[in-house]
Amino acid sequence: MALSDMRRTTGRPRLGPHAYKEATMGWLWAIIVGLVLGLIAKAILPGKQQIPLWLTVVFGILGSVLGNAVATWIGVNDTKGIDWIRHLLQLIGAVVVVGLGDMLWASMKGTRRRA
């Protein structure tokens, strides 16, 4: 059976080494950007946030995804040069998600103390 026949019978293409490397680098960049945006969002928000570092990274990633979605929705996700508006929207998304997540985390943490 030829390789092209195997691809047809399985219904999905096989990932080559380059596709695997790109997928891995994509996740690595998402974590790095999430960390940076989460930390900047924590610095922008007034007061001390109670969320741990790992949750800051998760909220930063979610804020980045939210900012990218808004940038795509308004049509500024891919421009010539540096996408400043998209980056600003990612930061705004991270501030919103970190702020809401911190409030949720504090309420959950407070609820546990009472029980």
Secondary structure, DSSP 8 states (H G I E B T S, - for coil): --HHHHHHHHSS----HHHHHHHHHHHHHHHHHHHHHHHHHHHHSSS-----HHHHHHHHHHHHHHHHHHHHHHT-SS-SS--HHHHHHHHHHHHHHHHHHHHHHHHHHHHHHH-
